[in-house]
Amino acid sequence: MANPTTPFGLIPRKKLDSGVYNAGIMVFATPSGNATAIGVGDLVTLAGTSQIINGVVYNDVVQGATGNVFAGVVVGFLPDTRDSLPYRAASTVRLALVNVDPQAEYEIRQVAGGTPLNANDVGLNANVVVGSVNTSYGWSGMALDNTTEATTNTLDLKITGMSSRPDNEVGTSVSSGSDSSTFFVRINRHLFSNQVAGV
């Protein structure tokens, strides 16, 4: 059965030591002057600004882009009202819950098309492709770029494994890949960690 092709960003699964990931959650704000929507599963980077909300100082984050140094991954937003959107709409202030743990491991879908990544690519680094937020569900549109895998230490993500689930077709052999299959990664260009070359 073919894999779905819809991207969903980065979904936290565990830490590299198999511990739970949710100990590394921090709250950040989003600046009203930023016109890019942010979804759950988006990589974010520090905006270099901060603001006071209800007497509390929050550092601002914006959606990350290829080549940024990332603060972490958005795992949710605090609601303003019962009708709050599940994502951060453009040019609005929201409080974002961000997993900032540099040892957190995530699952991400590779982009559709190109040459699919395979098991032999585990250990390499690769960039992320930034996509638009799914405004129906609030999901990120980010995906793993399967045209950039290399040992280069300045790439965005480190591939740490393949997702072995019945609904993830990984390919017919270790040296073949399947379109839009998913992989485990950690953030290589992390604000709180040194970037490392792939192997």
C-alpha positions in Angstrom: 0.0 0.0 0.0 1.4 3.4 -1.0 2.3 5.9 1.8 0.2 9.0 2.2 2.0 12.1 0.9 0.6 14.8 3.2 3.4 16.2 5.3 2.9 16.6 9.1 6.0 18.3 10.3 8.0 16.8 13.2 6.2 14.7 15.7 8.1 14.1 19.0 8.5 10.4 19.9 11.1 10.0 22.6 14.5 11.2 23.7 17.6 9.4 22.3 18.0 7.7 25.7 14.4 6.3 25.4 13.1 8.7 28.0 9.9 10.7 27.6 10.2 13.9 25.5 7.8 16.2 27.4 10.3 17.3 30.1 11.8 19.8 27.7 8.8 22.0 26.9 9.1 25.8 27.1 6.6 28.5 26.4 7.4 31.2 23.8 5.3 34.0 22.2 4.8 34.8 18.6 5.2 38.4 17.4 2.2 40.1 15.8 4.5 41.6 13.2 5.4 38.2 11.7 3.2 37.3 8.8 4.0 33.6 8.6 1.6 31.1 10.1 3.0 28.4 12.5 1.7 24.9 12.8 2.1 22.1 15.3 5.2 20.3 14.2 7.0 23.3 12.8 10.6 24.0 13.6 10.9 27.5 15.1 13.8 29.9 15.7 14.3 32.8 18.0 13.0 36.1 16.6 15.4 38.2 18.7 12.5 40.0 20.4 10.4 39.4 23.4 7.2 40.7 24.9 5.3 40.9 28.2 2.0 39.1 28.4 0.0 39.2 31.6 3.1 40.3 33.5 5.3 37.5 32.2 8.2 38.0 29.8 8.3 35.6 26.8 10.9 35.3 24.1 9.4 35.4 20.6 9.8 32.6 18.0 9.0 32.5 14.3 8.7 29.6 11.8 12.1 28.2 11.0 13.6 27.9 7.5 16.3 25.8 6.0 19.7 26.8 7.4 18.4 28.4 10.6 19.6 27.5 14.1 16.4 26.1 15.6 15.1 26.5 19.2 12.9 23.5 18.9 9.6 22.1 17.6 6.1 23.4 18.3 4.0 20.8 20.1 0.9 22.9 20.7 -0.5 26.4 21.5 -2.1 27.7 24.6 -5.8 28.6 23.8 -6.9 32.2 24.1 -10.6 31.3 24.0 -12.6 28.1 23.5 -12.6 28.9 19.8 -8.9 29.4 19.4 -7.3 28.0 16.2 -5.2 24.8 16.6 -2.3 26.7 14.9 -0.9 30.2 15.0 -2.4 32.4 12.3 -0.3 34.9 10.5 0.3 38.2 12.3 -1.2 37.1 15.6 0.2 36.8 19.1 0.0 33.2 20.5 1.8 31.3 23.3 3.5 28.4 21.7 4.6 25.2 23.6 8.0 24.3 22.1 10.1 21.2 22.7 13.6 22.6 23.2 15.3 19.4 24.2 18.3 18.8 21.8 18.1 15.1 22.5 14.5 14.7 21.4 13.8 12.4 18.5 11.0 13.1 16.0 9.2 11.4 13.2 9.0 13.2 9.9 7.7 12.3 6.4 10.1 12.7 3.5 8.9 14.8 0.6 7.0 13.1 -2.2 8.9 12.4 -5.3 12.7 12.5 -5.9 14.8 9.6 -4.9 13.3 8.1 -1.7 15.6 7.8 1.3 16.4 4.3 2.5 17.8 2.4 5.5 21.4 3.1 4.3 20.8 6.8 4.8 20.4 6.5 8.5 23.3 8.5 10.1 23.4 11.1 7.4 22.1 14.7 7.8 19.5 16.4 5.6 17.6 19.6 5.3 13.9 20.3 5.9 11.5 21.5 3.3 9.2 24.2 4.6 5.5 24.0 3.6 2.3 25.8 4.4 0.4 25.0 7.6 -2.7 22.8 7.2 -5.3 25.2 8.4 -8.0 22.5 8.8 -6.0 20.5 11.4 -3.2 22.9 12.4 -0.4 20.6 11.2 2.9 21.7 10.0 3.7 21.5 6.3 7.4 20.6 6.8 9.0 17.5 5.4 12.4 15.9 5.1 14.3 16.9 1.9 15.4 13.7 0.2 17.7 15.6 -2.2 20.0 16.9 0.5 21.2 13.9 2.5 25.0 14.1 3.1 27.6 14.0 5.9 27.7 17.8 5.9 27.5 19.0 9.5 25.5 22.2 8.7 22.4 20.4 7.5 19.2 20.9 9.5 18.4 17.3 10.7 20.2 14.1 11.6 18.5 10.9 10.4 18.5 8.5 13.3 16.3 5.7 12.1 13.4 4.5 10.1 9.8 4.3 11.4 8.9 0.6 11.5 5.1 0.5 11.5 2.6 -1.5 9.4 1.4 1.8 7.8 4.9 2.9 6.8 6.1 1.3 3.6 9.9 1.6 3.8 10.9 -0.1 0.5 11.6 -3.6 -0.8 15.2 -3.8 0.6 17.6 -1.9 2.8 19.1 -0.1 -0.3 15.7 0.9 -1.7 13.3 3.5 -0.4 9.5 4.1 -0.7 8.0 7.4 -1.7 6.9 9.5 1.3 8.0 7.0 4.0 8.8 8.4 7.4 12.1 8.6 9.4 13.2 9.4 12.8 15.4 12.5 13.1 16.8 14.9 15.7 17.6 18.5 15.2 21.2 18.9 14.0 21.3 22.7 14.0 20.0 23.2 17.5 20.3 26.3 19.6 21.4 24.2 22.6 23.6 21.6 20.9 26.6 21.4 18.7 26.0 20.4 15.1 27.7 17.1 14.1 28.7 15.7 10.8 26.9 12.7 9.5 28.4 9.2 9.0 
